[in-house]
Amino acid sequence: MRRVWFIGLLALTAAPLHAQVDIEHRRTLTLQSAFPVGEGEEQLGGFGYFWFNENHYPWDHTALRALFAGVYGDVELSYFLPAQPQTAIGLGGGGGFFIDSITPYRAGERLSGQQFYGDNVNARVFINHELAQIPFGDLGRLPVNIRGTYLVSGSFYRDASSTSSFTVPDDFLTQTLLAELRFGGIEPGLTAKRGAELYLAAEANYRSGFEAFGPDGALFPVHRDYRRLFGSLGGKIPIKKTVLVLRVGGGLGEELDELSAYKLGGHLLGADAYSYPLHGYYTREFFADDFGLANAEFLFPIRESCELAGHLYGDYAIARTFDVATGVANEWHSFVGVGAGVSFRAVWDIHALITYGYGVNAVRNGDHGGHEVGLALEKNF
């Protein structure tokens, strides 16, 4: 239960790493969580954070992004060159507890003896350049940004209360070179209804002091040098009073392991930098070194006075999963998820989203079919 609000903070704090320098004014408080329906082995997970974002702050030609999430904090400062305002250089850093924690599953059962906690601290420098502004129909002119980042992070691990006969990873440092390209952008938040984006990222990572870990410290491979390549194309498309949300994407990895693998499953949006939603499955249920994913959502209004709206979801993924019990990649598997939800404006202009998901291929107690509900709250100031 100590991890209930902490499992997903990494992507939110890592959000400044992703290409385009965000200079929009933001004061946003967000809470998300997910729960299994009925008997389930899912480790309860969720996150909460307050996001501060301001252009020309604290000085002219700068932009400040700060995020506070209780046990984790992150700050990034960008400086726009006066003679070349399309170019920004910057630095950032953050740290906190539970960020690299791992809860593995096999056939829908939580491997509690192989669960462990991980803490993280990082520092980074970057350069971001806007190449062009391209006309894109009703969406106006969409920017094309490239970004290069050098990041150093420290990872520190410890047993969970249930960990048994399992050697947790040694503490180690990771150096990361990240190159990103982004065309357009999708406004974050539960109430956003417009945007289009093409995103590509390639990264190379090197670990110092990384050793084998796992049951008796022998089963998981030692990959000090690993690489990831990711791409996605998505958009929020208004159709009269309705909104169609589509995203297709996928990732390739070389020399990945349990810590560096892509994670699939769950309702949480932005659960961490390498987790992706599949309605009806446990959050981060599947670890994969290669995967493809398609997400679709149809949003339709029900009552305008309280912004009551319905949501329908459909997900499909194909992934080469990583077996946490043996430390090797398996054959390709496909996963199908569907869901429904309702969103509305509650008291104090808090927006709420309640969702239900059914995992068609989820294995639960020897049968197929899994159920999960999600809850998200958001307040903009």
Secondary structure as GFF3:
##gff-version 3
##sequence-region A 1 381
A	DSSP	alpha_helix	9	14	.	.	.	ID=ss1
A	DSSP	three_ten_helix	15	17	.	.	.	ID=ss2
A	DSSP	beta_strand	26	36	.	.	.	ID=ss3
A	DSSP	beta_strand	45	55	.	.	.	ID=ss4
A	DSSP	beta_strand	62	68	.	.	.	ID=ss5
A	DSSP	beta_strand	72	80	.	.	.	ID=ss6
A	DSSP	beta_strand	87	96	.	.	.	ID=ss7
A	DSSP	beta_strand	105	106	.	.	.	ID=ss8
A	DSSP	beta_strand	109	110	.	.	.	ID=ss9
A	DSSP	three_ten_helix	112	114	.	.	.	ID=ss10
A	DSSP	beta_strand	116	135	.	.	.	ID=ss11
A	DSSP	three_ten_helix	137	139	.	.	.	ID=ss12
A	DSSP	beta_strand	141	159	.	.	.	ID=ss13
A	DSSP	beta_strand	172	186	.	.	.	ID=ss14
A	DSSP	beta_strand	195	208	.	.	.	ID=ss15
A	DSSP	three_ten_helix	215	217	.	.	.	ID=ss16
A	DSSP	beta_strand	225	239	.	.	.	ID=ss17
A	DSSP	beta_strand	242	254	.	.	.	ID=ss18
A	DSSP	beta_strand	262	264	.	.	.	ID=ss19
A	DSSP	beta_strand	275	276	.	.	.	ID=ss20
A	DSSP	beta_strand	286	303	.	.	.	ID=ss21
A	DSSP	beta_strand	308	323	.	.	.	ID=ss22
A	DSSP	beta_strand	328	345	.	.	.	ID=ss23
A	DSSP	three_ten_helix	347	349	.	.	.	ID=ss24
A	DSSP	beta_strand	351	364	.	.	.	ID=ss25
A	DSSP	beta_strand	367	380	.	.	.	ID=ss26
###
